[in-house]
Amino acid sequence: MRSSHPRRKRLSSPSMTRWTIGALLCALIGAGALSSGCNDSARATTEVATPVDPTRVWVESFLPNLNTELRRHAEAVATGKALKTYLAREARRSWNARVAGGIKYADLFEKLYDKRDYHKAFAQSDGMTTRGEAILEVLLDSERHALDSSPYHVARIQTLVANLERVTEGEPAWQGISLTADEANELVGWLKAHELDPADPDTRIKVLSALVGASTRGVGNKGVLASPAPRITGQMDQFLDAFEKSAELTAELELRVADGALRYARDMKHFNLARQDWRDLRDAGGSKALIYGRLEKTYKELGKASPTEVKAVMAALAPSHPQYEKLLDVLARYRAIAADGGWERVRPTSLDIGHRSKRVEALRRRLAAEGFLPSADEQHAAGDNGGRPDPAKPGATGARAARANDDAAAEPAAEAHADVETDATDSPQEPDPQVVDEQLVEAVKSYQETHQFRPDGDPTPGVWRSLNLPVSRRIEQIELAIQRWRESHYQGEKDFIMVNIPDFHAEVFRGGERAMRFRVVTGNKKRTCNEETGKWEYPNATPIQMAELDHVIVNPYWYVPQRIVREELEPKMSRDPDYLEKKNYEKVMMGGKETIRQKPGDDNALGRVKFIFPNPHNTYMHDTPQKKYFDYPVRAFSHGCMRVHKPFELARHLLENDPNGKEYDFDELLEKERQKYIELAAKMPVFVEYYTVRVDDQGRPHFLADIYRYDRARLVDDPEEAEKLADCRVRTRKRKAVEVEEGSDEQPEGVDEDLGP
């Protein structure tokens, strides 16, 4: 049944307006009489006005929205039974059946819709409300977020809307309804006769039920009073009949939209329990109860939101870190590349300036497909620019500018081939695509930089393997990074430190803006086979976690962990009895046990400053005497802690921005060479996470080394194959494409002798 007027249009008759204005004038005149005069004689001669009638005031506030509320209530009366029946049937189904295609949250909806007397929020007899339409628009866009939209009922919702249009065709259109002045006065008397309190929220429902004539229809209508306006109630019969004809379709549409919205909310945000520990789960009554509580809150927000507010509620479910939106843009770009056919495989070739080969032309096409070079059409259109790409374009070959702006690429040897002589001439002829030129070398450097190889224009075998990974694999990596942001510990904090393990960088944010970015060394990728579980383990992996940085130690002692003492220090001590003294170690008693520690100094494994964020893994950030490690693109060299490239700058930043820290002169503390513990007044959240794709300030995606192979199991479709990859007892010579590791495999000299944390 279609409405013949815009939704939520307020209708009132001229007599109704006169009735309202008259009542308000009476109230104002009475108030004026009360306010005239301040002395005794004035009070003696002034007639005191009758106080404003609260029942009449309530009626006046009720009438402007009567038409909208009456239709909504009439639909609830006519379709409430169908909605209740449909919900009860769905709630009896098994959880797996509901997940597979039913109303997944039927058990939650039974409670929620009972509380709202089965009033619908997202559907009506002729289709969806504007609120429901706004939700569907968001659900249809879920593919952009790397989410499968099929579980959100979008196809079924569209079918139901089409079916409702057919069913309601020819039914009487809803007409705007309003009370006459006499009927409004009758309503005032009716409220008083039935002793209904204007302050009671239930009064509105009782009036609507009486006007609709709900005593003979629907659910939850016991105790409905006789109508205060029989004319209106008589009009309602034809509409109620029409609503009942489409009741089952309307009920299903309402629940499909609601269930789709909550499924989406769960997948986007509410599933994430990364910040909850066992106490949170205990207090909430379990993980399901905790998630249901979040879903209920979202449902209530959507149920009272305007269409614009609906989109805001849904948008707030997405991660707020800037990387998330950047990754969505990159995903769209790579999907477009895939739709255009992807890129071809290439074979190794020399990149000496002037070298000529068909392989060079193939390499150009490969790099152009991903945006590292302009395509042939772009090159032709560039004209006077000589066919050179725009350095500001994401993925283009403005490698030098990008490396200057992004510390991740500021490696030594970045300009290794800048001055190589070429066979090129100043001829205005179009360049030969089969000949290596500086533009191609710069494009290769840009590719190396964004894939964690040394950007020297001299590709290693790993670079050629990386170039030949298909676009489908890149899309999977981007989608996994997007999903990992939804799994993140980060929840919108403005001041925080973010360490991305595969990126080998940390970033400090203040007020939501990045204040610092610096290199770090993370835990090495040494693998051991756990004989009990049969699984590969990374004993020195930097753990994914969230903690709060609460103090800084200047000139720290290093208390060597027992595992490092046992596995690495004791063998050295057995070979050289003076090893401890030579390396500035000493033995001390702590808690009745002998402990080995290294004294403060430049050679201390912790360097000159240590940043503590207490956590179960006993990991932290610290300075290091091994500065050479920071020259390598892939920096997985530590025993699990994070070594900081710019420790003094980080320390000064933390102290200068903290009330307690401002009391200290960091440089003066360094000179004293005595350990100093500084507690911070404002704890700084530290997020240590694992993303193998990030987007830089130029919009270029960086595909990073999966050093601990966390991606590998998640990028394998076959669960049995994933188990085999994790099983250290299985030996296979077949190299899976998913196992191709990104990034340089260079190792600094002496790294195996490094005992530092």
C-alpha positions in Angstrom: 0.0 0.0 0.0 1.7 3.2 -1.1 1.5 6.5 0.7 0.1 9.3 -1.4 2.2 12.0 0.5 5.8 12.3 1.6 6.8 10.4 4.7 6.7 12.2 8.0 4.6 15.1 6.6 2.8 17.0 9.4 -0.9 17.5 8.7 -3.3 19.7 10.6 -6.7 21.3 9.9 -7.3 25.1 10.1 -9.7 24.5 13.0 -7.0 22.5 14.8 -4.5 25.4 14.4 -7.1 27.9 15.8 -7.7 25.6 18.7 -4.0 25.4 19.5 -3.4 29.2 19.2 -6.4 29.9 21.4 -5.2 27.6 24.1 -1.7 29.2 24.0 -3.1 32.7 24.2 -5.1 31.8 27.3 -2.0 30.5 28.9 0.0 33.6 28.0 -2.7 36.0 29.3 -2.8 34.0 32.5 0.9 34.2 32.9 0.9 37.9 32.3 -1.7 38.4 35.0 0.4 36.5 37.5 3.4 38.6 36.8 1.8 42.1 37.2 2.4 43.9 40.5 4.8 43.2 43.4 3.0 44.8 46.5 0.2 43.7 48.8 -2.4 45.9 47.2 -1.6 44.6 43.8 -2.1 41.0 45.0 -5.4 42.0 46.6 -6.9 43.4 43.4 -5.4 41.0 40.8 -7.3 37.9 39.9 -5.0 34.9 39.9 -5.2 32.9 36.7 -5.9 29.2 36.6 -2.7 27.2 36.2 -1.9 25.8 32.7 -3.7 22.5 32.2 -0.9 19.8 31.7 -3.3 17.5 29.9 -4.2 20.1 27.4 -0.5 21.0 26.9 0.2 17.3 26.3 -2.5 17.1 23.6 -1.0 20.1 21.9 2.4 18.5 21.8 0.9 15.2 20.6 -1.1 16.5 17.7 1.6 17.7 15.2 3.1 14.2 14.9 -0.2 12.3 15.1 -0.3 11.4 11.4 3.1 9.8 11.4 2.7 8.0 14.8 -0.8 6.8 13.9 0.4 5.1 10.7 3.4 3.5 12.5 1.1 2.3 15.3 -1.5 1.0 12.9 1.1 -1.0 11.1 2.4 -2.4 14.4 -1.2 -3.5 15.3 -1.9 -5.0 12.0 1.5 -6.7 11.5 2.7 -7.2 15.1 1.3 -10.7 15.3 3.1 -11.7 12.0 6.3 -10.2 13.3 6.0 -12.0 16.6 5.2 -15.3 14.9 8.1 -15.0 12.4 10.5 -14.2 15.2 9.4 -17.2 17.3 9.8 -19.5 14.4 13.3 -18.3 13.7 14.4 -18.3 17.3 13.5 -22.0 17.5 15.9 -22.9 14.6 19.4 -24.0 15.4 22.2 -21.5 15.5 23.9 -22.9 12.4 20.6 -22.8 10.5 20.1 -19.1 11.4 23.6 -18.2 10.5 23.3 -20.0 7.2 20.5 -17.9 5.9 17.9 -17.2 8.6 17.6 -14.4 11.1 20.8 -14.9 13.0 19.9 -12.7 15.9 16.3 -13.8 16.3 16.8 -14.6 20.0 18.0 -11.0 20.6 15.2 -9.5 18.4 12.5 -11.3 20.5 13.6 -9.3 23.4 14.0 -6.0 21.5 10.8 -6.1 19.6 8.8 -7.1 22.6 10.0 -4.0 24.4 8.9 -1.8 21.5 5.5 -3.5 21.2 6.5 -4.9 17.8 6.7 -1.5 16.2 8.9 -1.7 13.1 11.8 0.6 12.4 13.0 -0.3 9.0 10.0 -1.5 7.0 6.4 -0.6 6.3 3.6 -2.0 4.2 4.8 -0.5 0.9 8.5 -1.2 1.4 11.3 0.2 3.5 11.3 3.3 5.5 14.0 5.9 4.6 15.9 4.6 7.6 15.8 1.1 6.1 16.8 2.4 2.7 19.9 4.0 4.3 20.9 0.7 5.9 20.5 -1.2 2.6 22.7 1.4 0.9 25.5 0.7 3.5 25.1 -3.1 3.2 25.4 -2.9 -0.6 28.7 -1.0 -0.2 30.2 -3.7 2.1 32.3 -5.2 -0.8 34.3 -2.0 -0.6 35.4 -3.0 2.9 36.4 -6.5 1.7 33.3 -8.0 3.2 31.0 -10.5 1.5 27.5 -8.8 1.3 25.6 -12.1 0.8 25.2 -12.9 4.5 23.6 -9.5 5.0 20.4 -10.6 3.1 20.7 -7.8 0.4 19.3 -10.0 -2.4 16.4 -11.2 -0.2 15.7 -7.6 0.9 15.5 -6.4 -2.7 13.2 -9.3 -3.6 10.9 -8.5 -0.6 10.6 -4.9 -1.6 9.6 -5.9 -5.1 7.0 -8.3 -3.8 5.5 -5.7 -1.5 5.1 -3.3 -4.4 3.1 -6.0 -6.3 1.0 -7.0 -3.2 0.1 -3.4 -2.3 -0.6 -2.2 -5.8 -4.2 -1.0 -5.9 -4.7 -0.8 -2.2 -6.1 2.4 -0.7 -3.3 5.0 -0.1 -2.7 6.3 3.4 -4.4 9.6 3.9 -3.2 12.3 6.2 -5.1 12.1 9.4 -5.7 14.9 12.0 -8.2 15.7 14.7 -10.7 18.6 14.5 -10.8 21.1 17.3 -13.8 19.4 18.9 -12.1 16.0 18.7 -9.0 17.5 20.3 -11.1 18.8 23.2 -12.8 15.4 23.4 -9.3 13.9 23.7 -8.5 16.2 26.6 -11.7 15.1 28.4 -11.1 11.4 27.6 -7.6 11.5 29.1 -8.9 13.0 32.3 -11.9 10.6 32.5 -9.5 7.6 32.3 -7.1 9.3 34.7 -4.1 9.0 32.3 -1.1 10.9 33.4 0.5 13.1 30.7 3.9 12.4 32.3 3.6 8.7 31.9 5.3 7.4 28.6 2.6 4.7 28.3 -0.1 7.4 27.8 1.0 8.0 24.2 0.7 4.2 23.4 -2.7 4.0 25.0 -4.1 6.9 23.0 -2.7 5.5 19.7 -4.1 2.1 20.5 -7.5 3.5 21.2 -7.5 5.6 18.0 -6.4 2.7 15.9 -9.1 0.4 17.5 -6.5 -2.1 18.5 -8.7 -3.9 20.9 -9.7 -6.5 18.3 -6.4 -6.8 16.4 -2.7 -7.5 16.8 -0.6 -8.5 19.8 -0.1 -6.9 23.2 -3.4 -5.0 23.1 -5.1 -6.2 26.3 -6.8 -3.4 28.1 -7.2 -1.1 25.1 -9.7 1.7 25.8 -12.6 2.8 23.7 -11.7 5.3 21.0 -11.8 9.1 21.9 -12.4 9.8 18.2 -14.7 7.3 16.5 -14.5 9.0 13.2 -10.7 8.4 13.1 -11.1 4.8 14.3 -13.6 4.1 11.5 -11.2 5.4 8.9 -8.5 3.1 10.2 -10.3 -0.2 9.3 -9.5 0.0 5.6 -5.9 0.7 6.3 -5.6 -2.1 8.8 -7.1 -4.6 6.4 -4.5 -3.5 3.7 -1.6 -3.7 6.2 -2.7 -7.2 7.3 -2.5 -8.5 3.7 1.2 -7.7 3.5 2.0 -8.4 7.1 4.2 -11.5 6.6 6.2 -9.8 3.9 6.6 -6.7 5.9 7.6 -8.7 9.0 10.3 -10.6 7.1 11.6 -7.4 5.5 11.9 -5.7 8.9 13.9 -8.6 10.3 16.1 -9.1 7.3 17.1 -5.4 7.3 17.7 -5.5 11.1 19.6 -8.8 11.0 21.7 -7.6 8.0 22.6 -4.4 9.9 23.7 -6.3 13.0 25.6 -9.0 11.0 27.4 -6.1 9.4 28.0 -4.4 12.7 29.4 -7.6 14.1 31.8 -8.2 11.2 33.0 -4.6 11.2 33.5 -4.1 14.9 31.6 -5.9 17.6 33.3 -9.3 17.2 36.6 -7.7 18.3 37.5 -8.8 21.9 41.2 -8.0 21.6 41.0 -5.5 24.5 39.0 -7.8 26.8 40.5 -10.2 29.3 38.9 -13.0 31.2 37.6 -10.6 33.8 35.6 -8.6 31.2 34.2 -11.8 29.8 33.2 -13.0 33.3 31.5 -9.7 34.2 29.6 -9.6 30.9 28.4 -13.3 31.3 30.6 -14.6 28.4 31.7 -13.5 25.0 28.3 -14.0 23.4 26.6 -11.8 26.1 29.3 -9.1 25.6 28.8 -9.1 21.8 25.0 -9.1 22.1 25.2 -6.1 24.4 27.1 -4.2 21.7 24.7 -5.3 19.0 21.7 -4.2 21.1 23.2 -0.7 21.5 23.7 -0.5 17.8 20.2 -1.6 17.1 18.7 1.0 19.4 20.9 3.7 17.8 19.7 2.7 14.3 16.0 2.4 15.5 15.8 6.0 16.4 18.2 7.5 13.8 17.4 9.7 10.8 18.6 8.4 7.4 21.7 10.7 7.7 22.3 9.5 11.3 22.0 5.9 10.1 25.0 6.3 7.9 26.9 8.0 10.7 26.1 5.1 13.0 27.3 2.5 10.4 30.4 4.6 9.5 31.4 4.7 13.1 31.8 0.9 13.1 34.8 1.1 10.8 38.4 1.5 12.3 39.3 5.1 12.7 43.0 4.8 12.0 43.9 6.6 8.7 45.5 3.5 7.3 42.1 1.8 7.0 40.6 4.3 4.6 43.9 4.4 2.6 43.8 0.6 2.3 40.2 0.8 1.0 41.3 3.1 -1.8 44.3 0.9 -2.6 42.0 -2.2 -2.7 39.7 -0.4 -5.3 42.8 0.4 -7.4 44.0 -3.2 -7.4 40.6 -4.6 -8.1 40.5 -2.3 -11.2 43.9 -3.6 -12.3 42.5 -7.2 -11.9 39.4 -6.2 -13.9 41.7 -4.9 -16.6 43.5 -8.2 -16.9 46.2 -7.9 -14.2 49.8 -8.0 -15.3 52.1 -10.4 -17.3 55.0 -12.4 -15.9 58.5 -11.1 -16.5 61.9 -12.7 -16.8 65.2 -11.4 -15.4 67.1 -9.0 -17.5 70.0 -6.6 -17.2 69.2 -3.0 -16.1 72.4 -1.5 -17.3 71.6 1.9 -18.9 71.4 1.4 -22.7 70.8 -2.4 -22.5 68.3 -3.5 -25.2 66.0 -6.5 -24.9 62.4 -7.6 -25.4 62.4 -8.5 -21.7 63.0 -4.8 -21.0 59.8 -3.9 -22.8 57.9 -6.6 -20.9 59.2 -5.2 -17.7 58.0 -1.7 -18.6 54.5 -3.1 -19.2 54.6 -5.0 -15.9 55.6 -1.9 -14.0 53.1 0.3 -15.8 50.3 -2.1 -14.9 50.8 -1.4 -11.2 51.5 2.3 -11.7 55.2 2.5 -11.4 55.5 3.7 -15.0 53.0 5.5 -17.1 51.1 3.3 -19.5 51.6 3.7 -23.3 48.5 5.9 -23.5 49.6 8.0 -20.6 53.0 8.4 -22.0 51.6 9.6 -25.3 49.3 12.0 -23.6 52.1 13.4 -21.5 53.4 15.2 -24.6 55.7 18.0 -23.6 56.5 16.3 -20.3 58.5 13.7 -22.2 56.2 10.9 -21.2 57.4 11.1 -17.6 54.8 10.2 -14.9 53.5 12.6 -12.3 55.6 12.0 -9.1 52.6 12.8 -7.0 50.5 10.0 -8.6 50.2 7.0 -6.2 52.4 4.2 -7.4 54.2 6.4 -10.0 58.0 6.6 -10.3 58.6 9.7 -8.3 60.9 7.4 -6.3 63.4 10.0 -5.3 60.8 12.4 -4.0 59.0 9.6 -2.2 62.1 8.3 -0.6 62.9 11.8 0.6 59.5 12.1 2.3 59.2 8.6 3.7 61.8 7.4 6.2 61.0 3.8 5.4 62.9 4.2 2.1 65.8 6.4 3.2 68.3 3.6 2.8 72.0 4.0 1.8 72.6 3.2 -1.9 69.2 4.6 -2.9 70.9 6.6 -5.7 73.4 4.0 -6.7 72.8 4.3 -10.4 72.0 8.0 -10.6 75.2 9.0 -12.4 75.7 6.0 -14.7 76.5 7.0 -18.3 73.9 6.2 -20.9 73.9 5.7 -24.7 70.9 8.0 -24.9 71.1 11.1 -27.0 69.2 14.4 -27.0 67.2 13.2 -29.9 63.5 14.3 -29.7 62.5 10.9 -30.9 60.2 8.7 -28.7 62.3 6.5 -26.4 62.7 2.9 -27.4 60.7 0.8 -25.0 63.2 -2.1 -25.3 66.1 0.0 -24.1 66.9 0.5 -20.4 66.9 4.2 -19.4 67.0 6.2 -16.2 63.2 6.3 -16.0 62.9 2.5 -16.0 65.7 2.2 -13.4 63.9 4.7 -11.2 60.7 2.7 -11.5 62.5 -0.4 -10.4 63.9 1.4 -7.4 60.4 2.6 -6.5 59.2 -1.0 -6.8 62.1 -2.3 -4.6 61.5 0.4 -2.0 57.8 -0.4 -1.7 58.5 -4.2 -1.4 61.3 -4.0 1.2 64.2 -4.6 -1.1 67.3 -2.3 -1.1 66.3 0.4 -3.7 69.5 0.3 -5.8 68.0 -0.5 -9.2 69.8 -3.9 -9.3 67.1 -6.6 -8.8 67.8 -9.7 -6.8 66.1 -13.0 -7.5 63.6 -12.1 -4.8 62.6 -8.9 -6.7 61.8 -11.0 -9.8 59.8 -13.5 -7.8 57.9 -10.6 -6.2 57.1 -9.0 -9.6 55.6 -12.3 -10.7 53.1 -12.7 -7.9 49.7 -12.3 -9.5 47.4 -9.3 -8.8 45.0 -11.7 -7.1 47.6 -12.4 -4.4 48.1 -8.6 -3.9 44.3 -8.2 -3.5 44.3 -11.0 -0.9 47.1 -9.3 1.0 45.3 -5.9 1.0 42.0 -7.5 2.1 43.9 -9.3 5.0 45.4 -6.0 6.1 42.0 -4.4 6.1 40.6 -7.3 8.2 43.5 -7.0 10.6 42.6 -3.4 11.2 39.2 -4.6 12.2 40.9 -7.0 14.6 43.2 -4.4 16.0 43.7 -3.4 19.7 43.4 0.2 18.5 40.1 1.8 19.3 40.4 5.4 18.2 42.9 6.8 20.8 44.3 10.2 19.8 47.7 10.0 21.6 49.5 6.7 21.1 52.5 4.8 19.6 51.9 2.3 16.8 54.5 -0.3 16.0 53.9 -2.3 12.8 56.2 -5.3 13.1 56.6 -6.2 9.4 57.1 -2.5 8.6 60.0 -2.2 11.0 58.8 1.3 12.0 57.0 2.9 14.9 54.9 6.0 14.7 53.9 8.5 17.5 50.5 10.2 17.2 49.5 13.3 19.1 45.9 14.6 18.9 45.3 12.1 16.1 48.1 13.5 13.9 51.4 11.7 13.3 54.2 13.5 15.2 57.1 11.0 14.7 58.0 8.1 12.5 61.2 6.1 13.0 62.8 2.8 12.2 62.8 -0.1 14.6 64.4 -3.6 14.8 62.0 -6.4 15.8 62.3 -10.0 16.9 64.1 -12.3 14.5 62.4 -15.0 12.4 64.3 -18.0 13.8 62.0 -21.0 13.7 62.1 -24.0 16.0 60.0 -27.2 16.0 58.0 -27.8 19.1 58.3 -31.6 19.5 55.2 -31.8 21.7 52.8 -29.9 19.4 54.5 -30.6 16.1 54.1 -26.9 15.2 56.6 -24.3 14.1 57.4 -21.7 16.7 59.1 -18.3 16.6 60.7 -18.0 20.1 62.0 -14.5 19.4 59.0 -13.1 17.6 57.9 -9.7 18.8 54.4 -10.3 20.2 51.3 -8.6 19.0 49.9 -6.7 22.0 48.6 -3.5 23.5 50.1 -2.0 26.7 50.7 1.5 28.3 54.1 3.2 28.3 54.3 4.5 31.9 58.0 5.1 32.5 61.4 5.8 30.9 64.8 4.6 32.2 67.9 6.6 31.3 71.2 4.7 31.4 69.5 1.4 32.2 71.0 -1.8 33.5 70.2 -4.8 31.3 69.1 -7.8 33.4 69.7 -10.7 31.0 66.7 -13.1 30.7 67.4 -16.6 31.8 66.5 -18.0 28.4 69.3 -15.9 26.8 71.7 -16.8 29.6 71.0 -20.5 29.2 70.9 -20.6 25.4 73.5 -18.0 24.4 75.5 -16.5 27.2 76.6 -19.7 29.0 78.2 -21.2 25.9 80.3 -18.0 25.4 81.2 -18.0 29.1 82.4 -21.6 28.9 84.7 -20.7 26.0 86.0 -17.5 27.6 85.9 -17.3 31.4 86.5 -13.5 31.2 83.6 -12.9 28.8 81.4 -11.2 31.3 84.1 -8.8 32.4 85.0 -7.9 28.9 81.4 -7.2 27.9 80.8 -5.1 31.1 78.5 -7.8 32.7 78.3 -8.5 36.4 76.6 -11.1 38.7 74.2 -9.8 41.3 71.7 -11.4 43.7 68.0 -10.6 43.2 65.3 -12.3 45.2 67.8 -14.8 46.5 68.9 -15.8 43.0 72.0 -15.0 41.1 71.3 -12.8 38.1 73.5 -11.5 35.3 73.2 -7.8 34.3 75.1 -5.5 32.0 76.2 -2.1 33.4 75.0 1.2 31.9 77.1 2.6 29.1 77.4 3.0 25.3 78.0 -0.8 24.9 75.0 -1.8 26.9 72.6 -3.9 24.9 69.8 -1.5 25.8 71.8 1.5 24.8 71.2 4.6 26.8 67.5 4.7 27.2 64.7 2.2 27.7 60.9 2.7 27.2 58.8 0.5 29.5 55.1 -0.5 28.9 54.5 -3.4 31.3 53.1 -6.5 29.6 53.0 -10.3 30.1 55.7 -10.8 27.5 58.3 -8.6 29.2 59.0 -6.8 25.9 59.9 -3.1 25.6 61.5 -0.5 23.3 65.1 0.6 23.8 68.2 2.2 22.3 70.9 -0.1 20.9 74.7 0.1 20.2 74.1 -1.9 17.0 73.2 1.1 14.8 74.2 -0.7 11.5 71.0 -2.8 11.7 68.9 0.2 10.8 70.5 0.3 7.3 68.8 -2.9 6.3 65.3 -2.9 4.7 64.1 -6.0 6.7 65.2 -5.6 10.3 64.1 -8.8 12.2 67.3 -9.1 14.3 66.4 -8.9 18.0 65.2 -11.4 20.6 61.7 -9.9 20.7 62.1 -6.3 22.0 62.0 -3.3 19.7 65.2 -1.4 19.1 64.7 2.3 18.3 66.6 4.2 15.6 65.9 7.6 17.2 65.8 6.8 20.9 66.9 10.2 22.2 64.3 12.1 20.0 61.6 9.7 21.3 62.7 10.2 24.9 62.7 14.0 24.5 59.3 13.9 22.9 57.8 11.9 25.7 59.3 13.9 28.5 58.5 17.3 26.9 54.8 16.3 26.5 54.4 14.9 30.0 53.8 16.9 33.2 56.3 14.8 35.2 58.8 14.5 32.3 59.1 18.3 31.9 60.9 18.4 35.2 63.9 16.6 33.8 66.7 17.7 31.4 67.2 14.5 29.3 70.7 15.5 28.0 71.9 16.2 31.6 70.7 12.8 32.7 72.6 11.1 29.9 75.8 12.8 30.9 75.6 11.5 34.5 75.7 7.9 33.2 73.7 6.8 36.3 70.4 4.9 36.0 67.4 7.2 36.3 63.8 6.0 36.5 61.2 8.6 35.2 57.5 7.8 35.8 55.2 9.5 33.3 52.0 11.2 34.5 50.1 10.4 31.3 50.4 6.8 30.2 50.8 6.4 26.5 49.1 3.4 24.8 51.5 1.3 22.7 50.0 -0.9 20.0 52.3 -3.6 18.6 50.6 -5.0 15.5 51.2 -7.0 12.3 50.2 -5.5 8.9 51.9 -6.7 5.8 50.5 -3.9 3.7 50.6 -0.3 4.5 50.0 2.9 2.5 52.6 5.7 2.6 52.0 9.5 2.4 52.1 9.4 -1.4 49.3 6.8 -1.5 51.6 4.0 -2.6 51.0 0.5 -1.1 54.0 -1.1 0.5 53.9 -4.9 0.5 55.9 -6.1 3.5 57.8 -9.2 4.6 55.6 -11.8 6.3 58.5 -12.5 8.7 56.6 -14.8 11.1 54.4 -16.3 8.3 51.2 -15.2 10.0 49.7 -14.4 6.6 50.5 -17.7 5.2 47.9 -19.8 7.0 45.2 -17.2 6.4 45.9 -16.9 2.7 45.5 -20.7 2.1 41.9 -21.7 1.3 42.3 -25.3 2.2 42.4 -25.9 6.0 44.3 -29.1 5.6 47.0 -27.4 3.5 47.2 -24.7 6.2 47.7 -27.4 8.8 50.5 -28.9 6.8 52.3 -25.6 6.5 52.2 -25.1 10.2 53.3 -28.7 10.9 57.1 -28.8 11.4 57.1 -32.6 10.9 55.9 -32.3 7.3 58.6 -32.0 4.7 57.7 -30.8 1.2 59.9 -29.6 -1.6 57.0 -28.0 -3.5 57.2 -24.2 -3.0 53.8 -22.7 -2.8 53.1 -19.3 -4.3 51.7 -18.2 -1.0 55.1 -18.9 0.6 57.0 -16.4 -1.5 58.5 -14.0 1.0 58.6 -10.3 0.4 61.7 -8.3 1.2 65.4 -8.4 1.3 67.2 -11.4 2.9 70.4 -9.5 3.7 71.9 -10.2 7.1 74.3 -7.8 8.9 77.7 -9.2 9.9 77.8 -10.5 13.5 74.0 -10.7 14.0 74.3 -14.3 15.1 76.5 -13.1 18.0 74.1 -10.4 19.1 72.7 -11.3 22.5 70.6 -8.1 22.9 66.8 -8.2 23.7 
